[in-house]
Amino acid sequence: MAEKLEDLNLPLTVVTRIVKEVLPDGVAISKEARTGLAKAASVFVLYVTSAATNIVKSNKKKTMTGQDVLEAIKDIEFDRFVEPLSEAFEQYKAHMIAKKSLAGKRKKKPMKLK
């Protein structure tokens, strides 16, 4: 577990990068607003994690999966996010499979000696 409460916060640099990606060009965000967004995002992540943990425990499992997180998001009544998150999750899994496949192909190629 975290030693300090601040350890539970998402990194401000990561939140800033995400916010800047979605803001239109020419729109700035104050440091105070970035900090507020980072804290709100951290609370949301902890809330979803807590709900997913309850689902895992009620199903007598030991490992939390992406499906548990999606179910938790439904449980906390953020239903409108389930479909886009499911699609993003599927894209992520496909990307990881492709990445592993590519890494496997690289290992199989014989090395050229000079």
GROMACS elastic network, one bead per residue, 0.5 to 0.9 nm:
[ bonds ]
;  ai    aj funct       b0    kb
    2     5     6  0.68704   500
    2     6     6  0.83454   500
    2     7     6  0.56907   500
    2     8     6  0.64925   500
    3     6     6  0.85350   500
    3     7     6  0.68737   500
    3     8     6  0.89673   500
    4     7     6  0.53821   500
    4     8     6  0.75565   500
    5     8     6  0.56970   500
    5     9     6  0.75672   500
    6     9     6  0.54389   500
    6    10     6  0.87718   500
    7    10     6  0.80675   500
    8    42     6  0.68882   500
    8    43     6  0.86445   500
    8    46     6  0.82666   500
    9    12     6  0.82026   500
    9    38     6  0.69631   500
    9    39     6  0.62186   500
    9    41     6  0.81974   500
    9    42     6  0.51788   500
    9    43     6  0.79867   500
   10    13     6  0.86482   500
   10    14     6  0.74086   500
   10    15     6  0.71658   500
   10    38     6  0.60480   500
   10    39     6  0.73285   500
   10    41     6  0.73201   500
   10    42     6  0.55981   500
   11    14     6  0.54429   500
   11    15     6  0.65101   500
   11    16     6  0.87018   500
   11    38     6  0.73915   500
   12    15     6  0.51209   500
   12    16     6  0.59685   500
   12    17     6  0.85672   500
   12    34     6  0.72337   500
   12    35     6  0.67933   500
   12    37     6  0.89571   500
   12    38     6  0.61196   500
   12    39     6  0.89617   500
   13    16     6  0.50333   500
   13    17     6  0.61716   500
   13    18     6  0.87097   500
   14    17     6  0.51701   500
   14    18     6  0.63248   500
   14    19     6  0.86551   500
   14    38     6  0.88032   500
   15    18     6  0.51717   500
   15    19     6  0.61054   500
   15    20     6  0.85605   500
   15    34     6  0.71985   500
   15    35     6  0.86092   500
   15    37     6  0.74909   500
   15    38     6  0.58838   500
   15    41     6  0.83936   500
   16    19     6  0.51221   500
   16    20     6  0.60579   500
   16    21     6  0.86012   500
   16    29     6  0.87856   500
   16    34     6  0.62844   500
   16    35     6  0.88040   500
   16    37     6  0.88640   500
   16    38     6  0.82183   500
   17    20     6  0.51992   500
   17    21     6  0.62732   500
   17    22     6  0.89945   500
   18    21     6  0.52012   500
   18    22     6  0.66780   500
   18    23     6  0.89065   500
   19    22     6  0.54386   500
   19    23     6  0.62267   500
   19    29     6  0.84290   500
   19    34     6  0.80309   500
   19    37     6  0.88155   500
   20    23     6  0.52475   500
   20    24     6  0.80256   500
   20    25     6  0.86520   500
   20    27     6  0.85524   500
   20    28     6  0.80489   500
   20    29     6  0.82116   500
   21    24     6  0.80043   500
   23    26     6  0.83530   500
   23    27     6  0.63740   500
   23    28     6  0.80020   500
   23    29     6  0.88589   500
   24    27     6  0.58553   500
   24    28     6  0.89016   500
   25    28     6  0.84075   500
   29    32     6  0.82535   500
   29    33     6  0.63386   500
   29    34     6  0.67316   500
   30    33     6  0.51887   500
   30    34     6  0.63093   500
   30    35     6  0.86484   500
   31    34     6  0.50468   500
   31    35     6  0.61246   500
   31    36     6  0.85699   500
   32    35     6  0.51481   500
   32    36     6  0.62157   500
   32    37     6  0.86803   500
   33    37     6  0.61221   500
   33    38     6  0.85355   500
   34    37     6  0.50901   500
   34    38     6  0.60823   500
   34    39     6  0.86091   500
   35    38     6  0.50553   500
   35    39     6  0.61953   500
   35    40     6  0.85652   500
   36    39     6  0.51910   500
   36    40     6  0.60978   500
   36    41     6  0.85123   500
   37    40     6  0.50345   500
   37    41     6  0.59633   500
   37    42     6  0.84456   500
   38    41     6  0.51224   500
   38    42     6  0.61040   500
   38    43     6  0.86727   500
   39    42     6  0.50305   500
   39    43     6  0.62344   500
   39    44     6  0.86195   500
   40    43     6  0.51508   500
   40    44     6  0.61971   500
   40    45     6  0.86646   500
   41    44     6  0.50299   500
   41    45     6  0.61404   500
   41    46     6  0.86113   500
   42    45     6  0.51247   500
   42    46     6  0.62020   500
   42    47     6  0.85606   500
   43    46     6  0.51271   500
   43    47     6  0.60833   500
   43    48     6  0.86765   500
   44    48     6  0.61809   500
   44    49     6  0.84449   500
   45    48     6  0.52242   500
   45    49     6  0.60040   500
   45    50     6  0.85251   500
   46    50     6  0.60437   500
   46    51     6  0.86166   500
   47    50     6  0.51401   500
   47    51     6  0.62862   500
   47    52     6  0.86233   500
   47    76     6  0.86095   500
   48    51     6  0.50819   500
   48    52     6  0.60368   500
   48    53     6  0.84476   500
   48    69     6  0.69126   500
   48    72     6  0.61816   500
   48    73     6  0.64201   500
   48    76     6  0.76551   500
   49    52     6  0.50518   500
   49    53     6  0.59852   500
   49    54     6  0.86055   500
   49    69     6  0.72329   500
   49    72     6  0.79583   500
   50    53     6  0.50401   500
   50    54     6  0.63375   500
   50    55     6  0.88067   500
   50    72     6  0.85333   500
   51    54     6  0.51626   500
   51    55     6  0.64647   500
   51    56     6  0.88272   500
   51    68     6  0.88660   500
   51    69     6  0.79254   500
   51    71     6  0.87367   500
   51    72     6  0.52488   500
   51    73     6  0.78691   500
   51    75     6  0.75151   500
   51    76     6  0.74260   500
   52    55     6  0.50113   500
   52    56     6  0.62144   500
   52    57     6  0.86262   500
   52    64     6  0.71627   500
   52    65     6  0.87211   500
   52    68     6  0.55232   500
   52    69     6  0.52400   500
   52    70     6  0.82110   500
   52    71     6  0.72931   500
   52    73     6  0.81047   500
   52    75     6  0.89796   500
   53    56     6  0.50426   500
   53    57     6  0.61464   500
   53    58     6  0.85369   500
   53    64     6  0.70165   500
   53    68     6  0.81463   500
   53    69     6  0.86226   500
   53    72     6  0.85466   500
   54    57     6  0.51250   500
   54    58     6  0.60443   500
   54    59     6  0.85587   500
   54    72     6  0.85108   500
   55    58     6  0.51066   500
   55    59     6  0.61675   500
   55    60     6  0.85564   500
   55    61     6  0.87151   500
   55    64     6  0.86482   500
   55    68     6  0.66423   500
   55    69     6  0.87039   500
   55    71     6  0.79405   500
   55    72     6  0.70838   500
   56    59     6  0.52082   500
   56    60     6  0.62034   500
   56    61     6  0.52485   500
   56    62     6  0.67276   500
   56    63     6  0.70686   500
   56    64     6  0.61016   500
   56    65     6  0.86084   500
   56    68     6  0.68874   500
   57    61     6  0.59325   500
   57    62     6  0.73191   500
   58    61     6  0.77273   500
   59    62     6  0.89650   500
   61    64     6  0.76620   500
   64    67     6  0.81298   500
   64    68     6  0.60956   500
   64    69     6  0.75938   500
   65    68     6  0.51865   500
   65    69     6  0.66408   500
   65    70     6  0.88952   500
   66    69     6  0.50721   500
   66    70     6  0.63257   500
   66    71     6  0.86694   500
   66    86     6  0.88517   500
   66    89     6  0.76144   500
   67    70     6  0.50552   500
   67    71     6  0.61797   500
   67    72     6  0.85421   500
   67    86     6  0.85454   500
   68    71     6  0.50630   500
   68    72     6  0.60970   500
   68    73     6  0.86598   500
   69    73     6  0.62303   500
   69    74     6  0.87418   500
   70    73     6  0.50932   500
   70    74     6  0.64902   500
   70    75     6  0.87302   500
   70    81     6  0.87736   500
   70    82     6  0.61001   500
   70    85     6  0.75650   500
   70    86     6  0.73303   500
   71    74     6  0.51045   500
   71    75     6  0.62231   500
   71    76     6  0.88027   500
   71    82     6  0.82190   500
   72    76     6  0.62106   500
   72    77     6  0.85732   500
   72    78     6  0.88433   500
   73    76     6  0.52963   500
   73    77     6  0.64073   500
   73    78     6  0.53912   500
   73    79     6  0.65788   500
   73    81     6  0.76233   500
   73    82     6  0.68274   500
   74    77     6  0.50684   500
   74    78     6  0.55217   500
   74    80     6  0.84344   500
   74    81     6  0.83707   500
   74    82     6  0.68694   500
   75    78     6  0.75307   500
   75    79     6  0.80575   500
   76    79     6  0.81112   500
   77    80     6  0.83453   500
   78    81     6  0.58327   500
   78    82     6  0.72422   500
   79    82     6  0.53720   500
   79    83     6  0.79439   500
   80    83     6  0.67912   500
   80    84     6  0.79863   500
   81    84     6  0.56738   500
   81    85     6  0.59763   500
   81    86     6  0.84262   500
   82    85     6  0.51639   500
   82    86     6  0.58768   500
   82    87     6  0.85880   500
   83    86     6  0.50464   500
   83    87     6  0.62591   500
   83    88     6  0.86514   500
   84    87     6  0.51214   500
   84    88     6  0.61815   500
   84    89     6  0.85272   500
   85    89     6  0.59513   500
   85    90     6  0.85391   500
   86    90     6  0.61933   500
   86    91     6  0.86457   500
   87    90     6  0.51420   500
   87    91     6  0.62468   500
   87    92     6  0.86036   500
   88    91     6  0.50558   500
   88    92     6  0.61080   500
   88    93     6  0.86559   500
   89    92     6  0.50205   500
   89    93     6  0.62275   500
   89    94     6  0.86522   500
   90    93     6  0.51004   500
   90    94     6  0.61773   500
   90    95     6  0.85398   500
   91    94     6  0.50977   500
   91    95     6  0.60690   500
   91    96     6  0.86178   500
   92    95     6  0.50264   500
   92    96     6  0.61850   500
   92    97     6  0.86482   500
   93    96     6  0.51132   500
   93    97     6  0.61983   500
   93    98     6  0.86339   500
   94    97     6  0.51258   500
   94    98     6  0.61942   500
   94    99     6  0.85495   500
   95    98     6  0.51396   500
   95    99     6  0.60764   500
   95   100     6  0.86592   500
   96   100     6  0.61330   500
   96   101     6  0.84777   500
   97   100     6  0.51867   500
   97   101     6  0.60955   500
   97   102     6  0.86062   500
   98   101     6  0.50067   500
   98   102     6  0.61224   500
   98   103     6  0.85806   500
   99   102     6  0.51530   500
   99   103     6  0.62064   500
   99   104     6  0.86287   500
  100   103     6  0.50192   500
  100   104     6  0.61108   500
  100   105     6  0.86520   500
  101   104     6  0.50555   500
  101   105     6  0.62932   500
  101   106     6  0.87643   500
  102   105     6  0.51100   500
  102   106     6  0.63324   500
  102   107     6  0.88371   500
  103   106     6  0.51564   500
  103   107     6  0.64582   500
  103   108     6  0.89161   500
  104   107     6  0.52419   500
  104   108     6  0.64814   500
  105   108     6  0.52043   500
  105   109     6  0.65881   500
  106   109     6  0.54945   500
  106   110     6  0.86916   500
  107   110     6  0.78323   500
